[in-house]
Amino acid sequence: MKHFKRTALASVINLALLGIPDAQAADSQALERRIHELESRLSKMDQLEARLEKLDKAELLAVKNETATVSPEVAKLKTKVNTLERKLEVQDEVTTGALKKLPIFDAGDNGFRITSADKKNQLRIGATIQTDYRNFLGDNPAAWIPVSSSSQGWLGSVGPDSIFLRQARIVLEGYILKDIYFKIMPDFAQTSNTANMLPDAYVDYAYATQASLLVGKFKPSIGLERLQGDANTAFLERAFPTNLAPNRDMGIQVHGGFGMPGYKAETAPGPIDNKNAFTYQVGITDGTGDSGNPYGNGAPTNTASSFANNKEFDARIFAQPFQHSGYDWLEGFGVGLSGSFSNPDHQTLQAQRTPLGQSQFIDYYQLKTGISGTITANGNSNRIYPQAYWYKGPFGVMGEYVASTQTLNASGTSKVNNITQTNTAAQAQVSYVITGEDNTFEGVKPIRNFDPFKGSWGALQLAARWSELNVDSDTFKMIDPTKSASKATAGTVGANWFLNKNALVRLDYEYVSFEGGAKTKTGSVANRPSEQVLSTRFQLAF
């Protein structure tokens, strides 16, 4: 490096000298001095470079020496630090894995839910509480003197005005391994009848939406209003057609749903499917007969022998043909047909009662003069049950008709056995949500919850219903027409105030007129006095 610099310097000087005229060459001493100065400066630069090289080598050696002379204590500390860092990494991995396996807890207006981390298992905890006040207006039939004590009046009593617990249910439902659904629903308000303390208890294997298997105690798929949720009906109590349909029963059911072309069917566990465009249910149950017992609880009245070898077969098809059709005003239209067939062996007959007042107006134990024993259903029995609804925005309509046929027998007499009885019932109801919310088969969900300090009052629904039940005239060959009415017609109006999705206040007024069911002083058949009932309910369901 040093020689290269000097050679370069000499070359530069020679070139300079070549360009100097001869007249100036005489000043060679000055040039010599200049060359010596430059050489002196180059020498100093070489010395500086050498010193820098020594410093660099010294620093590298110091670093190596420092590394090589680390004390054992420092080495141990470094090892411990590395070990702790690895332990923390492992702990983080374990904690993260454990958190991924923890269940998900959720509490909201749909109840309390516990869902597994993989979302294949879920338990929902809900409840329904209904507290009613029933007030009889006008001439309270309960004040009438029984027929057995007077030549005027009717047998039996209703009322009195009362406050009572209509429902107190705990709902446990969910699914296991994604496809196995279940529901257990005890009712603590019906402690007087142990058969009613567990209205629902079933398992539904919904592996395929088109064909699911339901087993246990559930609502047989017959009546439309019966299949509607207890918390979602437009009135406090269901209409007369429900009296001629089964309530709940033990059985097995195959059911399924299909979507419109191009749309996937939705899973709908349980005895009712109103999600899909086309649904069906086919089942076999023990058979409970027409459900006319108090409050429509549907306690089985059969003895073990009455249905040991004769089950009830029921089937239902229902279609919502305008789903996703583009005809918005017909999207909520549904129509269906259901029916049942059975051959009971001396099945006990249940009394018939009015919807809201629950007063008895048909009594199969009050026999006609000359008839003895107990009347039962013995032989072929069947039902036919057309039904439909239509919901559009705040407007809703529902209608259904039922013809229930059974063969009546009376033990102790052979004169009027094998009477074919066909009772019929029908209803038509209309409802409107005046606050503008959607009216649906699943009830009403307020847009704004009740909060008067913020100017929000919930949702208000008004409803009106006509309902009628006709008893086959041949029935009165066996029972006393002065103690059982041959026809009951009910007109009901109601208002439902939805404080929020879960809390509801209802108010219903019902007027029921009768044909028959009483007698004059001369003993001829007279019409039982009309019944007027005003009833309220506070309901909490989640």
C-alpha positions in Angstrom: 0.0 0.0 0.0 2.8 2.3 1.0 4.8 1.7 -2.3 1.8 2.1 -4.4 1.2 5.6 -2.9 4.8 6.7 -3.5 4.8 5.4 -7.1 1.6 7.3 -7.7 3.1 10.4 -6.2 6.2 10.2 -8.3 4.1 9.7 -11.5 2.1 12.8 -10.7 5.4 14.8 -10.1 6.9 13.6 -13.4 3.8 14.5 -15.3 3.9 17.9 -13.7 7.5 18.3 -14.6 6.9 17.4 -18.2 4.4 20.1 -18.6 6.8 22.9 -17.1 8.7 25.0 -19.6 12.5 24.9 -19.7 12.7 28.4 -18.3 11.2 27.2 -15.1 13.2 24.0 -14.6 15.9 25.9 -12.8 13.7 26.1 -9.7 14.4 22.4 -9.0 15.2 23.0 -5.3 11.8 24.3 -4.6 10.3 21.2 -6.1 12.5 18.9 -4.1 11.4 20.6 -0.9 7.8 20.0 -2.0 8.4 16.4 -2.6 10.0 15.9 0.8 7.0 17.5 2.5 4.6 15.2 0.6 6.6 12.1 1.5 6.6 13.2 5.2 2.8 13.4 5.2 2.5 10.0 3.5 4.7 8.5 6.2 2.5 9.9 8.9 -0.6 8.4 7.2 1.1 5.0 7.1 1.7 5.2 10.8 -1.9 6.1 11.5 -3.1 3.1 9.5 -0.8 0.8 11.4 -2.1 2.0 14.8 -5.7 1.5 13.7 -4.9 -2.1 12.7 -3.4 -2.7 16.1 -6.4 -1.3 17.9 -8.8 -3.5 15.9 -6.8 -6.6 16.7 -6.7 -5.6 20.4 -10.5 -5.2 20.6 -11.1 -8.6 18.9 -8.7 -10.2 21.3 -10.4 -8.6 24.3 -13.8 -9.9 23.3 -12.5 -13.4 22.9 -10.8 -13.2 26.3 -14.0 -11.9 27.9 -16.0 -14.8 26.4 -13.4 -17.3 27.4 -13.3 -16.0 31.0 -17.0 -16.1 31.9 -17.4 -17.1 35.6 -19.2 -20.4 36.5 -21.8 -18.4 38.5 -22.7 -16.4 35.4 -22.9 -19.6 33.3 -25.3 -21.2 35.9 -27.5 -18.1 35.9 -27.6 -18.1 32.1 -28.7 -21.8 32.2 -31.4 -21.1 34.8 -32.7 -18.2 32.7 -32.9 -20.4 29.6 -34.6 -23.2 31.6 -37.2 -20.8 33.0 -37.9 -19.4 29.6 -38.5 -22.8 28.2 -40.8 -23.7 31.1 -42.8 -20.6 30.5 -43.1 -21.5 26.8 -44.4 -24.9 27.7 -46.8 -23.5 30.3 -48.2 -21.1 27.8 -48.7 -24.0 25.4 -50.5 -26.0 28.0 -52.7 -23.1 29.2 -53.6 -22.2 25.6 -54.6 -25.8 25.0 -56.7 -26.0 28.2 -58.5 -22.7 27.4 -59.5 -24.1 24.0 -61.2 -27.0 25.8 -63.1 -24.9 28.3 -67.0 -24.8 27.8 -68.6 -21.5 26.6 -71.1 -20.0 29.1 -73.7 -17.7 27.7 -76.6 -15.9 29.4 -79.2 -13.9 27.5 -82.8 -13.5 26.6 -82.7 -17.1 25.2 -81.9 -18.5 28.6 -78.6 -19.9 30.0 -76.5 -21.9 27.6 -73.4 -24.1 28.2 -71.7 -25.1 25.0 -68.6 -27.3 24.6 -65.6 -25.7 23.0 -66.0 -27.8 19.8 -69.7 -26.7 19.7 -70.9 -30.4 19.4 -72.7 -30.4 22.8 -75.0 -27.8 24.3 -77.4 -27.5 27.3 -79.9 -24.7 27.5 -81.7 -23.9 30.7 -85.0 -22.0 30.5 -88.2 -21.6 32.3 -91.9 -20.6 31.9 -94.0 -19.1 34.6 -97.6 -18.2 34.1 -99.8 -16.6 36.9 -103.5 -16.2 36.0 -106.5 -14.4 37.5 -109.9 -15.6 36.4 -113.0 -13.7 37.0 -116.5 -14.9 36.0 -118.9 -12.1 35.0 -122.7 -11.8 34.9 -124.6 -14.8 36.1 -121.9 -17.0 37.5 -122.8 -20.6 36.7 -121.0 -21.7 39.9 -123.9 -20.1 41.8 -126.5 -22.5 40.2 -128.0 -25.2 42.3 -127.1 -28.7 41.1 -129.8 -30.6 39.3 -129.8 -33.3 42.0 -131.2 -30.7 44.5 -133.6 -28.7 42.3 -135.7 -29.0 39.2 -133.7 -26.1 37.7 -130.0 -25.8 37.1 -127.1 -27.9 35.9 -124.8 -30.5 37.5 -121.3 -29.5 38.3 -119.7 -26.2 39.1 -117.0 -23.9 37.8 -114.9 -21.2 39.3 -114.8 -19.6 41.7 -112.9 -16.4 40.8 -109.3 -17.2 41.6 -105.6 -16.4 41.2 -103.6 -19.5 40.4 -100.3 -20.7 39.0 -101.0 -21.9 35.4 -97.5 -23.1 34.7 -94.2 -23.3 36.5 -91.9 -25.2 34.1 -88.1 -25.7 34.0 -86.9 -26.4 30.5 -83.7 -28.4 29.9 -82.9 -28.9 26.3 -80.0 -29.1 23.9 -78.0 -31.5 21.9 -75.2 -34.1 22.3 -72.6 -34.9 19.6 -74.3 -32.3 17.4 -77.2 -34.5 16.1 -78.9 -36.0 19.2 -81.3 -33.4 20.6 -83.2 -33.7 23.9 -85.8 -31.9 26.0 -86.9 -32.5 29.6 -89.6 -30.2 30.9 -91.1 -30.8 34.4 -94.1 -28.6 35.4 -94.3 -27.9 39.1 -97.7 -26.2 38.8 -99.5 -29.5 38.2 -98.6 -31.2 41.4 -102.2 -32.6 41.8 -101.7 -34.9 38.8 -98.4 -36.7 38.7 -98.9 -37.7 35.0 -98.8 -34.0 34.2 -95.7 -33.1 36.1 -93.5 -34.1 33.1 -95.2 -32.8 30.0 -92.1 -33.3 27.7 -89.3 -35.7 27.9 -87.9 -36.9 24.6 -84.8 -37.6 22.5 -84.7 -36.6 18.8 -81.9 -38.1 16.6 -81.7 -35.5 13.8 -78.8 -37.0 11.9 -80.6 -36.2 8.6 -83.0 -33.2 8.2 -85.1 -35.3 5.9 -85.7 -38.1 8.4 -85.3 -37.7 12.1 -86.3 -40.1 14.9 -88.2 -38.7 17.9 -88.8 -41.0 21.0 -90.3 -40.2 24.4 -93.2 -38.1 25.6 -94.2 -35.2 23.3 -97.1 -33.6 21.5 -98.5 -35.9 18.8 -98.5 -33.9 15.5 -102.2 -33.3 15.1 -103.6 -30.0 16.1 -102.0 -26.8 14.8 -102.7 -24.5 17.8 -101.7 -27.4 20.1 -98.3 -27.6 18.4 -97.8 -23.8 18.8 -95.7 -23.1 21.9 -97.6 -22.4 25.1 -95.8 -19.0 25.4 -96.6 -18.1 21.8 -100.3 -18.5 21.4 -102.5 -15.4 20.8 -104.8 -16.2 23.7 -104.5 -17.5 27.2 -106.1 -20.8 26.4 -106.5 -22.8 23.1 -109.7 -23.0 21.2 -112.3 -25.9 21.0 -110.5 -27.9 18.2 -107.7 -28.6 20.7 -110.3 -30.4 22.9 -110.6 -33.1 20.2 -106.9 -33.6 19.6 -104.4 -35.5 21.7 -102.2 -33.3 24.0 -99.1 -35.2 25.0 -98.4 -38.9 24.7 -95.7 -41.5 24.8 -94.6 -42.6 21.4 -92.2 -42.8 18.4 -92.2 -40.4 15.5 -90.3 -40.1 12.2 -90.3 -36.6 10.9 -88.5 -34.5 8.3 -88.3 -31.2 6.4 -87.4 -30.1 2.9 -86.5 -26.7 1.6 -87.5 -25.1 -1.7 -85.4 -26.0 -4.7 -82.0 -24.3 -4.4 -82.4 -23.8 -0.6 -81.0 -26.1 2.1 -83.4 -27.6 4.6 -83.0 -26.5 8.3 -82.8 -28.8 11.2 -86.0 -28.6 13.3 -85.9 -31.0 16.3 -89.1 -31.8 18.1 -92.7 -32.5 17.1 -93.2 -29.2 15.1 -91.3 -27.9 12.1 -92.4 -24.5 10.7 -89.0 -23.6 9.3 -89.0 -25.6 6.1 -91.2 -25.4 2.9 -92.5 -28.9 3.3 -92.6 -31.1 6.5 -94.1 -34.4 7.5 -94.6 -36.3 10.8 -95.6 -40.0 11.1 -95.9 -41.5 14.6 -97.1 -44.3 16.8 -98.3 -43.4 20.3 -100.1 -45.1 23.2 -103.3 -43.1 22.5 -104.9 -40.7 25.0 -108.2 -40.0 23.4 -109.7 -36.5 23.0 -108.0 -34.1 25.4 -110.7 -32.3 27.2 -109.4 -32.4 30.8 -108.8 -29.3 32.9 -106.3 -26.8 31.5 -105.6 -29.0 28.5 -102.8 -30.9 30.2 -103.6 -34.1 28.4 -103.1 -36.6 31.2 -103.4 -40.1 29.8 -106.6 -41.6 31.0 -106.1 -45.1 29.6 -105.3 -48.0 31.8 -102.5 -50.3 30.8 -105.0 -52.8 29.2 -106.8 -50.1 27.2 -103.8 -49.6 24.9 -101.7 -52.6 25.5 -102.3 -54.1 22.0 -103.8 -51.1 20.2 -101.7 -48.1 19.5 -102.7 -44.8 17.8 -101.2 -44.0 14.4 -101.0 -40.3 13.5 -99.6 -38.4 10.5 -99.3 -34.8 9.4 -98.1 -33.0 6.3 -97.6 -29.2 6.2 -96.4 -26.9 3.4 -95.3 -23.3 3.1 -95.3 -23.3 -0.7 -94.4 -19.7 -1.2 -91.1 -19.6 0.8 -88.4 -17.8 -1.2 -90.9 -17.4 -4.1 -90.5 -13.6 -4.3 -94.2 -13.1 -3.4 -93.5 -11.3 -0.1 -97.2 -11.1 0.9 -97.5 -14.9 0.7 -94.2 -15.9 2.3 -95.9 -16.6 5.6 -98.7 -18.8 4.3 -98.9 -22.4 5.4 -101.5 -25.2 5.0 -101.6 -28.7 6.2 -103.6 -31.9 6.9 -103.2 -34.3 9.8 -105.1 -37.3 11.1 -105.0 -40.3 13.4 -106.4 -43.8 13.6 -106.7 -46.2 16.6 -108.7 -49.1 18.0 -108.9 -48.5 21.7 -110.1 -51.2 24.2 -112.6 -49.4 26.6 -110.7 -46.1 26.7 -112.0 -43.7 29.3 -113.7 -40.6 27.9 -112.8 -37.2 29.1 -115.2 -34.4 29.9 -115.2 -31.3 27.6 -114.6 -27.8 29.0 -114.8 -24.3 27.8 -111.5 -22.7 26.7 -111.0 -19.8 29.1 -113.4 -20.6 32.0 -112.6 -24.3 31.9 -116.1 -25.0 33.0 -117.4 -28.5 32.2 -120.2 -28.7 29.7 -120.1 -32.4 28.5 -120.0 -35.1 31.2 -119.9 -38.8 30.1 -120.7 -39.9 33.6 -124.1 -38.3 33.7 -126.1 -41.1 31.9 -129.5 -41.0 30.4 -132.3 -42.7 32.3 -132.2 -46.4 31.6 -128.5 -46.5 30.8 -126.1 -47.9 33.4 -122.5 -48.6 33.7 -119.6 -46.6 32.3 -119.3 -45.2 28.8 -116.0 -45.8 27.1 -114.5 -45.7 23.6 -114.2 -49.2 22.3 -113.5 -49.8 18.6 -112.4 -47.8 15.6 -111.5 -44.2 16.3 -110.1 -41.6 13.9 -109.6 -37.9 13.3 -109.2 -35.7 10.3 -107.7 -32.3 10.9 -107.2 -29.6 8.1 -105.3 -26.5 9.2 -103.7 -23.3 7.9 -102.2 -20.0 8.9 -101.0 -16.8 7.2 -98.7 -14.2 8.6 -97.7 -11.0 6.9 -96.0 -8.2 8.7 -98.1 -7.3 11.8 -101.1 -9.3 10.5 -101.9 -12.9 11.4 -104.7 -15.4 10.7 -105.0 -19.0 11.9 -107.8 -21.6 11.3 -108.4 -25.3 11.8 -111.2 -27.8 11.8 -111.4 -31.3 13.3 -113.8 -34.2 13.0 -113.2 -36.8 15.7 -115.0 -40.2 15.4 -115.1 -42.9 18.0 -117.3 -45.9 18.9 -119.1 -45.6 22.3 -120.0 -48.5 24.5 -121.7 -48.6 27.9 -121.1 -51.4 30.3 -124.1 -52.8 32.0 -126.5 -52.4 29.0 -126.7 -53.8 25.5 -129.4 -51.5 24.1 -127.2 -48.6 22.8 -123.8 -50.2 22.4 -121.6 -49.5 19.4 -122.8 -45.9 18.8 -120.6 -44.1 16.3 -120.0 -40.6 17.6 -118.5 -37.9 15.4 -117.8 -34.6 17.2 -116.6 -31.6 15.3 -114.9 -28.4 16.2 -113.5 -25.4 14.4 -111.9 -22.1 15.1 -110.8 -18.9 13.2 -108.6 -16.3 14.8 -107.1 -13.0 13.6 -104.4 -10.9 15.3 -102.7 -7.6 14.6 -99.6 -6.0 16.2 -100.5 -2.3 16.3 -97.0 -1.3 17.2 -95.7 -2.6 13.9 -93.7 -5.7 14.9 -93.8 -8.9 12.8 -96.6 -11.3 13.7 -95.4 -14.9 13.6 -96.3 -18.4 14.6 -93.5 -18.2 17.2 -94.9 -15.1 18.8 -94.0 -11.4 18.7 -90.6 -9.9 19.5 -90.8 -6.2 20.5 -88.6 -3.8 18.5 -88.1 -1.7 21.6 -88.3 -3.2 25.1 -90.5 -1.6 27.8 -88.7 1.4 29.2 -91.1 4.3 29.9 -88.3 6.7 31.0 -86.9 6.4 27.4 -90.4 6.6 25.8 -90.5 2.9 24.9 -93.6 0.8 25.8 -92.9 -2.6 24.2 -95.3 -4.2 21.7 -99.1 -4.5 21.7 -101.0 -7.2 19.9 -104.8 -7.3 19.6 -106.6 -10.6 18.7 -110.1 -11.9 18.1 -111.3 -15.5 17.8 -114.5 -17.5 17.0 -114.6 -21.2 18.1 -117.3 -23.9 18.2 -117.7 -27.5 19.3 -120.6 -29.7 18.2 -121.5 -33.0 19.9 -122.9 -35.8 17.8 -126.7 -36.1 18.4 -126.4 -39.9 18.8 -124.3 -39.3 21.9 -127.4 -38.3 23.8 -128.8 -41.8 23.4 -126.4 -42.5 26.2 -125.9 -39.3 28.2 -128.4 -36.9 29.7 -129.0 -33.9 27.4 -130.2 -31.8 30.4 -126.7 -32.2 32.0 -124.5 -32.0 29.0 -124.7 -29.3 26.2 -124.8 -30.4 22.6 -123.0 -27.3 21.3 -120.8 -24.6 22.7 -119.8 -21.4 20.8 -117.1 -19.1 22.1 -116.2 -15.6 21.1 -112.9 -14.3 22.5 -111.1 -11.0 22.3 -107.7 -10.4 23.8 -104.8 -7.9 24.1 -101.2 -9.0 24.6 -98.7 -6.5 25.9 -95.1 -7.7 25.2 -92.8 -5.9 27.7 -89.8 -7.6 26.0 -89.1 -10.8 24.3 -89.6 -12.8 27.6 -92.2 -10.9 29.6 -95.8 -10.7 28.6 -99.1 -9.4 30.1 -102.3 -10.9 28.6 -106.0 -9.8 29.0 -108.8 -12.0 27.5 -112.5 -11.8 27.5 -114.6 -14.7 26.4 -118.3 -15.2 25.9 -119.6 -18.8 25.5 -123.2 -19.8 24.6 -124.6 -23.3 24.8 -127.3 -25.4 23.4 -128.8 -27.9 25.8 -127.1 -28.7 29.1 -130.0 -27.6 31.4 -133.7 -28.2 31.9 -136.9 -26.3 32.6 -139.1 -26.8 35.6 -141.2 -29.2 33.5 -138.1 -31.4 32.8 -137.6 -30.5 29.1 -134.1 -29.6 27.7 -133.1 -26.0 28.0 -130.0 -24.1 27.1 -127.4 -23.7 29.8 -126.8 -20.0 30.7 -124.0 -18.3 28.8 -120.6 -17.9 30.4 -118.6 -14.7 30.5 -115.0 -14.8 31.7 -112.4 -12.1 32.1 -108.9 -13.4 32.6 -105.4 -12.0 32.9 -102.0 -13.5 32.9 -98.5 -12.4 33.6 -96.0 -14.6 31.8 -92.2 -15.0 31.9 -90.7 -17.4 29.4 -87.0 -17.7 28.5 
